C-alpha cells in the first residue's frame, strides 16, 4: 500500500509531461518512438542508497521483472541481480583495484566494463560466474547492446560499437547536436550510462539531469530529456549522487531511471508511445 500511496502522491505532485527539447525532426528507418517523447511518472520503488549505480538494465522482461546493476567505487564495485523492491538477489564483487562501470547482457553473457583499468569482465548471465576478461584501450563509462553488438561510451562524444566475441571495436560515431540557428554541429560529450531503446541510444550526460536520445546511424541527438524533478531531495547538491541509470523493459514498454546512491528507482511511461496498448492505430 505504501508504494501505491507514494505513486499516487507522485502523480499529484508531478502531474506533468516530462517535456524536452526536440532537436531533430528527421525520422530514420525502423524508429517506432516519436521525435519528441513525453514521459509521465507511474510508480516509485526502493533502490539501495549504498549502490553507486554505473549501469542498469532489465532482466525477466514482461514477467517477474528484475534488474542487473553494475555498482562502482574501488572496493565496492560489483555486478548484481536486483529485484523490483530493491533487494539484492545475487552479487559478484570485483577485485578491489577495479572500478565497475557500464554493463550489458548479450548472448547469455553479461559484459561489465571498468573505468580506468581497461578490462571488461564477462559473466554467465544465470550464475554470474566469471567466464573471461577482455582488454581494451581507454576509459570505460557506459555499455549497452543492440542485439548483435556491444555499444560503449568513454566519457567523450564518442560511442564505439564492439564485437561480443572479443570486445574488438568495429566502428564508432561522434555524438552531436545541430544548432537550429547556425546549422553547426556541436559535439555532445560526457556520455555516460547507455540504454538501447527502440533503435536509439539513450545516454546520461554526466553531472547533469539530462538524457540524450541519439540516432545510432548518424550520432545526432534527437531530443534531450530533463529529469531534474526526479532528483531525490537528499541527493540535491551532492556532486557524486547524480542521475545515472536507465533501464528499458522492452516487453512491458516501461522506462526505469535512478542515480548513484539514490534511495529510489522511478518507473516512467512514454505517454505518446505508438506501440503502447491503447495507442496503436
PyMOL commands that set and color helices and strands:
alter all, ss='L'
color gray80, all
select helices_A, chain A and resi 2-13+228-230+233-235
alter helices_A, ss='H'
color red, helices_A
select strands_A, chain A and resi 20-22+39-46+53-59+66-71+78-83+88-93+100-106+109-114+119-124+130-135+143-145+149-153+158-163+169-174+176-178+185-187+191-197+200-205+210-215+221-226+243-249+254-259+264-270
alter strands_A, ss='S'
color yellow, strands_A
deselect
rebuild
show_as cartoon
